[in-house]
């Protein structure tokens, strides 16, 4: 009974990995990634054309008007908590090392 359960788990993992592989392979062969890169490049070419047109017209230009930066925020409650913990540990360790260095300095001077 236990052997069959292990085989079923192995089968599920195998099928999952097979489907994942086929999905990634198909995305690569159909040109999904190349199309995405091409789309971003064409947007850049359009921005260059608009920039050159504004220069010829004598308008004031700013780089922020032509470059759109997409920023994704992937933070969640766990990453924020981890950030707070690491910052507090950093401050405690920095202060502790500083005080320990002063203590050693006081001992040897």
Residue, then its C-alpha position, 0 to 999 in steps of 0.5 A: x500500500x505504501x509503495x503504491x502511494x510513493x509511486x503515485x506521488x512520483x507520478x504526480x511530480x513527473x507529470x507536473x514537471x513534464x507539463x511545466x517543461x512543455x509549457x516553457x518549451x512551447x513559449x520559447x518556440x512560439x516566440x513569446x519572449x522575442x515578441x515581448x522584447x520586440x514590443x519593448x524595443x518598438x516602444x523605445x523607437x517611438x520614444x526616440x522619434x518623439x524626442x527628435x520631433x520635440x527637439x526640432x520643434x524647440x520644445x523643452x525636453x525631459x527624459x521622464x517624458x520619453x522613458x516609462x519605467x515599469x516598477x513592480x512592488x512584490x512586497x508583502x507582509x512577510x518581506x516587510x517583517x523580514x526587512x524590519x527584523x534585518x534592520x533592527x538586527x543591523x542596528x543592534x549589531x552595529x551598536x554592539x560592535x561599536x561599544x565592544x570596540x570602545x570597551x577594548x580600546x579602554x582596556x588597552x589604553 
